[in-house]
Amino acid sequence: MSRMLFVLRYRNGRPEPLDMDVVREVLAPHVGTADENPRGGALIRTGDGYEVEVDVNDVCVAVSRFPPGRFFDVLAELVERLGASVLSTDRPVIIREEGDRAHLSDDLREGAVVIATTAPALEGHFSGRS
């Protein structure tokens, strides 16, 4: 099973549409394909040479097999600017602040952890170092 993470913005227990202008602004400088619109899917390249496939729809940015390093700079900016949470297949749900917990669905609320939306904090969480 590959590692995956999902960037979602929860309100009242349900994912709500993401601000696609923000998603484009954050991802566009890294898009490695001819089309700079990441909707549907895009290959992004980080400053340290890694390539990451992202799938984008109205309520979610999904990433599989995410690398270490500069990818987490992109993730931190995306999460912070969207006011989003991060779900993954193998770690607890990340919320930016305690107030975000109330917006999660009941099944996610209890195990969620507050993690600073910085690249080092997020990478530490996903690498198991935090």
Contacts in CASP RR format, 6 or more apart in sequence:
PFRMAT RR
TARGET T0000
AUTHOR 0000-0000-0000
METHOD contacts of the structure
MODEL  1
MSRMLFVLRYRNGRPEPLDMDVVREVLAPHVGTADENPRGGALIRTGDGY
EVEVDVNDVCVAVSRFPPGRFFDVLAELVERLGASVLSTDRPVIIREEGD
RAHLSDDLREGAVVIATTAPALEGHFSGRS
1 89 0 8 1.000
2 64 0 8 1.000
2 65 0 8 1.000
2 89 0 8 1.000
3 64 0 8 1.000
3 65 0 8 1.000
3 66 0 8 1.000
3 88 0 8 1.000
3 89 0 8 1.000
3 90 0 8 1.000
3 126 0 8 1.000
4 62 0 8 1.000
4 63 0 8 1.000
4 64 0 8 1.000
4 88 0 8 1.000
4 89 0 8 1.000
5 62 0 8 1.000
5 63 0 8 1.000
5 66 0 8 1.000
5 75 0 8 1.000
5 86 0 8 1.000
5 87 0 8 1.000
5 88 0 8 1.000
5 89 0 8 1.000
5 126 0 8 1.000
6 60 0 8 1.000
6 61 0 8 1.000
6 62 0 8 1.000
6 63 0 8 1.000
6 86 0 8 1.000
6 87 0 8 1.000
6 88 0 8 1.000
7 18 0 8 1.000
7 60 0 8 1.000
7 61 0 8 1.000
7 62 0 8 1.000
7 63 0 8 1.000
7 75 0 8 1.000
7 78 0 8 1.000
7 79 0 8 1.000
7 82 0 8 1.000
7 84 0 8 1.000
7 85 0 8 1.000
7 86 0 8 1.000
8 15 0 8 1.000
8 18 0 8 1.000
8 59 0 8 1.000
8 60 0 8 1.000
8 84 0 8 1.000
8 85 0 8 1.000
8 86 0 8 1.000
8 87 0 8 1.000
9 15 0 8 1.000
9 16 0 8 1.000
9 17 0 8 1.000
9 18 0 8 1.000
9 59 0 8 1.000
9 82 0 8 1.000
9 83 0 8 1.000
9 84 0 8 1.000
9 85 0 8 1.000
10 16 0 8 1.000
10 85 0 8 1.000
10 100 0 8 1.000
10 103 0 8 1.000
10 104 0 8 1.000
10 105 0 8 1.000
10 108 0 8 1.000
11 103 0 8 1.000
12 103 0 8 1.000
13 103 0 8 1.000
13 104 0 8 1.000
13 105 0 8 1.000
13 106 0 8 1.000
14 105 0 8 1.000
15 59 0 8 1.000
15 60 0 8 1.000
16 59 0 8 1.000
17 58 0 8 1.000
17 59 0 8 1.000
18 58 0 8 1.000
18 59 0 8 1.000
18 60 0 8 1.000
18 61 0 8 1.000
18 82 0 8 1.000
18 84 0 8 1.000
19 82 0 8 1.000
20 39 0 8 1.000
20 56 0 8 1.000
20 58 0 8 1.000
22 78 0 8 1.000
22 81 0 8 1.000
22 82 0 8 1.000
23 38 0 8 1.000
23 56 0 8 1.000
23 61 0 8 1.000
23 78 0 8 1.000
23 82 0 8 1.000
24 36 0 8 1.000
24 37 0 8 1.000
24 38 0 8 1.000
25 81 0 8 1.000
26 74 0 8 1.000
26 77 0 8 1.000
26 78 0 8 1.000
26 81 0 8 1.000
27 38 0 8 1.000
27 42 0 8 1.000
27 44 0 8 1.000
27 54 0 8 1.000
27 56 0 8 1.000
27 61 0 8 1.000
27 74 0 8 1.000
27 78 0 8 1.000
28 36 0 8 1.000
28 38 0 8 1.000
30 44 0 8 1.000
30 45 0 8 1.000
30 46 0 8 1.000
30 47 0 8 1.000
30 74 0 8 1.000
31 38 0 8 1.000
31 42 0 8 1.000
31 43 0 8 1.000
31 44 0 8 1.000
32 42 0 8 1.000
32 43 0 8 1.000
32 44 0 8 1.000
32 45 0 8 1.000
32 51 0 8 1.000
33 42 0 8 1.000
33 43 0 8 1.000
35 42 0 8 1.000
38 44 0 8 1.000
38 54 0 8 1.000
38 56 0 8 1.000
38 61 0 8 1.000
39 56 0 8 1.000
39 57 0 8 1.000
40 55 0 8 1.000
40 56 0 8 1.000
40 57 0 8 1.000
41 53 0 8 1.000
41 54 0 8 1.000
41 55 0 8 1.000
41 56 0 8 1.000
42 53 0 8 1.000
42 54 0 8 1.000
42 56 0 8 1.000
43 51 0 8 1.000
43 52 0 8 1.000
43 53 0 8 1.000
43 54 0 8 1.000
44 51 0 8 1.000
44 52 0 8 1.000
44 53 0 8 1.000
44 54 0 8 1.000
44 74 0 8 1.000
45 51 0 8 1.000
45 52 0 8 1.000
46 52 0 8 1.000
46 67 0 8 1.000
46 69 0 8 1.000
46 70 0 8 1.000
46 71 0 8 1.000
46 73 0 8 1.000
46 74 0 8 1.000
47 70 0 8 1.000
48 69 0 8 1.000
48 70 0 8 1.000
49 70 0 8 1.000
50 67 0 8 1.000
50 69 0 8 1.000
50 70 0 8 1.000
50 71 0 8 1.000
52 63 0 8 1.000
52 65 0 8 1.000
52 66 0 8 1.000
52 67 0 8 1.000
52 71 0 8 1.000
53 63 0 8 1.000
53 64 0 8 1.000
53 65 0 8 1.000
54 61 0 8 1.000
54 62 0 8 1.000
54 63 0 8 1.000
55 61 0 8 1.000
55 62 0 8 1.000
55 63 0 8 1.000
56 62 0 8 1.000
61 78 0 8 1.000
63 75 0 8 1.000
66 75 0 8 1.000
66 126 0 8 1.000
68 123 0 8 1.000
68 127 0 8 1.000
69 119 0 8 1.000
69 123 0 8 1.000
70 119 0 8 1.000
72 119 0 8 1.000
72 120 0 8 1.000
72 122 0 8 1.000
72 123 0 8 1.000
72 126 0 8 1.000
73 119 0 8 1.000
75 86 0 8 1.000
75 119 0 8 1.000
75 122 0 8 1.000
76 117 0 8 1.000
76 118 0 8 1.000
76 119 0 8 1.000
76 121 0 8 1.000
76 122 0 8 1.000
78 84 0 8 1.000
79 85 0 8 1.000
79 86 0 8 1.000
79 94 0 8 1.000
79 96 0 8 1.000
79 117 0 8 1.000
79 122 0 8 1.000
80 96 0 8 1.000
80 117 0 8 1.000
83 96 0 8 1.000
83 100 0 8 1.000
84 96 0 8 1.000
85 93 0 8 1.000
85 94 0 8 1.000
85 95 0 8 1.000
85 96 0 8 1.000
85 100 0 8 1.000
85 104 0 8 1.000
85 112 0 8 1.000
86 93 0 8 1.000
86 94 0 8 1.000
86 122 0 8 1.000
87 93 0 8 1.000
87 94 0 8 1.000
87 108 0 8 1.000
88 126 0 8 1.000
91 125 0 8 1.000
91 126 0 8 1.000
91 128 0 8 1.000
92 111 0 8 1.000
92 112 0 8 1.000
92 113 0 8 1.000
93 104 0 8 1.000
93 108 0 8 1.000
93 111 0 8 1.000
93 112 0 8 1.000
93 113 0 8 1.000
94 112 0 8 1.000
94 113 0 8 1.000
94 114 0 8 1.000
94 115 0 8 1.000
94 122 0 8 1.000
94 125 0 8 1.000
95 101 0 8 1.000
95 104 0 8 1.000
95 112 0 8 1.000
95 113 0 8 1.000
95 114 0 8 1.000
95 115 0 8 1.000
96 114 0 8 1.000
96 115 0 8 1.000
96 117 0 8 1.000
97 114 0 8 1.000
98 114 0 8 1.000
100 112 0 8 1.000
101 109 0 8 1.000
101 112 0 8 1.000
102 109 0 8 1.000
104 112 0 8 1.000
113 125 0 8 1.000
115 121 0 8 1.000
115 122 0 8 1.000
115 125 0 8 1.000
115 130 0 8 1.000
121 130 0 8 1.000
123 129 0 8 1.000
124 130 0 8 1.000
END
